[in-house]
Amino acid sequence: MSMNPKAQGPTNIDLNAIKARQHVAWSSGDYAAVGTTLQIVGEMLCEALDLRSNQRVLDVAAGNGNVTLAAARRFAEVVSTDYVASLLEQGRKRAETERLPVKFQEADAEHLPFADESFDVVVSTYGVMFTPNQEQAARELMRVCRRGGKIGLANWTPEGFIGRLFKIVGKYVPPAPGTKSPLLWGTRAHLAALFGADVTIAANAKQFVFRYRSPEHWVEFFRTCYGPVLKAFAAIDPDARALLEADIYGLIRELNVARDGTMVVPGEYLEVVISR
């Protein structure tokens, strides 16, 4: 399946250019360091999917392999894909350390190099939601998942900590005109529109708790390791950086439930199981 990379309509969005910028952002910093902290989400998603050892699993936009490893630990046959080769290499190293037999393959979530209905289960945690062409990505997930199979997703919600963080960042570094927010993947209505009426969608709000030494530790960690935040700070002048940082600290103060100087911030996401 393919689609003209430029969207139709008056905005004539160049999705290829947007994807190229995103690739630079996700390749910068050290997302693998962030991804490792999210491992529990992959484990929980595999349980929500009732994953079995005789299933073939595709992890799309896998990053450094959280769901990949969780599925492989359950003895499934796993193919792990991402369009950032360095992140796949980090996932490969993790799998080798645990002696897990995983196939790693560089691939674009919008143009998956697999035959129709190749997999029993297709998964993505905080990955496919960031594709510029959301409809195309959803079609690809559906295409490679067999009838009777399942698609499992973990997507940040607009109302949660990361959703609100992206809205703050967007005040200082606005998204490309005409593009759709990745946070839409964290809403039930948008998922229904993306995947259609021929599937059953179970979507439950969950919390991933960000546990860091302090708010300052989290800000420094994300400014250094998380590509979208790193690039946002780099794109604005020093005065704007100070304002952005102040807004982020304000959000953390509002949501932080710790009273001992550490940071404990619940971050809402939508755990999604789509049954074909």
Residue pairs with C-beta under 8 A, 6 or more apart in sequence:
1 111
1 136
1 139
1 140
1 143
2 111
3 110
3 133
3 136
5 14
5 15
5 16
5 133
6 12
6 13
6 14
6 15
6 16
7 13
7 15
7 133
7 178
9 178
11 177
11 178
13 132
13 176
13 177
13 178
13 179
15 132
15 133
18 132
18 176
18 179
19 108
19 110
19 131
19 132
22 130
22 132
23 83
23 84
24 231
25 227
25 228
25 230
25 231
26 84
26 87
26 130
26 227
26 228
27 84
27 86
27 227
28 227
28 230
28 231
29 224
29 225
29 226
29 227
29 230
30 224
30 225
31 63
31 64
31 84
31 87
31 225
31 226
31 227
32 63
32 64
32 87
32 90
33 221
33 225
34 221
34 222
34 225
34 226
35 63
35 64
35 65
35 66
35 87
35 90
36 64
36 66
37 210
38 66
38 125
38 126
38 208
39 66
39 69
39 70
40 208
41 66
41 67
41 125
41 126
41 154
41 206
41 208
41 269
42 66
42 67
42 68
42 69
42 70
42 71
42 125
42 154
43 70
44 206
44 271
45 67
45 70
45 123
45 125
45 152
45 153
45 154
45 271
46 67
46 70
46 71
46 74
46 123
46 152
48 152
48 204
48 271
48 273
49 121
49 123
49 150
49 152
49 273
51 57
51 71
51 74
51 76
51 121
52 74
52 76
53 74
53 75
53 76
54 76
55 76
55 77
55 120
55 121
56 76
56 77
56 79
56 118
56 119
56 120
56 121
57 71
57 76
57 77
57 78
57 79
57 119
57 120
57 121
57 122
57 123
58 78
58 79
58 81
58 112
58 114
58 118
58 119
58 121
58 122
58 123
58 144
58 145
59 65
59 67
59 68
59 71
59 78
59 79
59 80
59 81
59 123
59 124
60 81
60 107
60 109
60 112
60 122
60 123
60 124
60 127
60 128
60 140
60 141
61 81
61 82
61 83
61 109
61 124
61 127
61 128
61 130
61 131
62 68
62 80
62 81
62 82
62 87
62 88
62 91
62 124
62 127
63 82
63 84
63 87
63 91
63 125
63 126
63 127
64 87
64 90
64 91
64 94
65 80
65 88
65 90
65 91
65 92
65 94
65 95
65 102
66 125
67 123
67 124
67 125
67 152
68 78
68 80
68 91
68 95
68 102
69 91
69 94
69 95
69 98
69 100
69 102
71 78
71 121
71 123
72 78
72 95
72 98
72 100
72 101
72 102
73 98
73 100
76 121
78 100
78 102
78 103
79 102
79 103
79 104
79 105
79 114
79 119
80 88
80 91
80 95
80 102
80 103
80 104
80 105
81 88
81 104
81 105
81 106
81 107
81 109
81 112
82 88
82 91
82 106
82 107
82 127
83 106
83 107
83 108
83 109
85 106
88 104
88 105
88 106
89 104
91 102
91 104
92 102
92 104
95 101
95 102
95 104
105 113
107 113
109 124
109 127
109 128
109 131
109 137
109 140
110 131
110 132
110 133
110 136
110 137
110 140
111 136
111 140
112 140
112 143
112 144
114 144
115 144
116 143
116 144
117 143
117 144
117 145
117 146
117 147
117 149
118 144
118 146
119 144
119 145
119 146
119 149
120 145
120 146
120 149
120 150
121 145
121 149
121 150
121 151
121 152
122 141
122 144
122 145
122 149
122 150
122 151
122 152
123 151
123 152
123 153
124 141
124 152
124 153
124 154
125 153
125 154
126 154
126 155
126 156
126 269
128 137
128 141
128 153
128 185
129 153
129 155
129 156
129 182
129 183
129 185
129 186
130 182
131 137
131 182
132 179
134 180
134 182
134 184
134 185
134 194
135 194
138 194
138 195
141 151
142 151
142 195
142 199
142 276
145 151
145 276
146 276
147 276
148 276
149 275
149 276
150 273
150 274
150 275
150 276
151 195
151 272
151 273
151 274
151 276
152 272
152 273
152 274
153 185
153 270
153 271
153 272
153 274
154 206
154 269
154 270
154 271
154 272
155 182
155 183
155 185
155 186
155 269
155 270
155 272
156 162
156 163
156 166
156 182
156 183
156 186
156 267
156 268
156 269
156 270
157 163
157 183
157 186
157 187
157 205
157 268
157 269
157 270
158 164
158 167
158 181
158 183
158 184
158 186
158 187
159 268
160 186
160 266
160 267
160 268
160 269
161 210
161 251
161 255
161 265
161 266
161 267
161 268
162 267
162 269
163 183
163 186
163 268
164 251
165 229
165 248
165 251
166 181
166 182
166 183
166 228
168 244
168 247
168 248
168 251
169 228
169 229
169 232
169 244
171 244
171 247
172 232
172 236
172 240
172 243
172 244
173 231
173 232
173 235
173 236
175 181
184 190
185 191
185 194
185 270
186 269
186 270
187 270
188 201
188 203
188 270
191 201
191 203
191 270
191 272
191 274
192 201
195 201
195 274
198 276
199 274
199 275
199 276
200 274
200 275
201 272
201 273
201 274
201 275
202 272
202 273
202 274
202 275
203 270
203 271
203 272
203 273
204 270
204 271
205 268
205 269
205 270
205 271
206 268
206 269
206 270
206 271
207 266
207 267
207 268
207 269
208 266
208 267
208 269
209 264
209 265
209 266
209 267
210 218
210 263
210 264
210 265
210 266
210 267
211 262
211 263
211 264
212 218
212 221
212 262
212 263
213 262
213 263
214 261
214 262
214 263
215 249
215 252
215 253
215 256
215 263
217 263
218 252
218 263
218 265
219 245
219 248
219 249
219 252
222 229
222 230
223 229
223 230
223 233
224 230
232 244
233 241
233 244
233 245
236 244
252 263
252 265
255 265
255 266
256 263
256 264
256 265
257 264
257 265
257 266
258 264
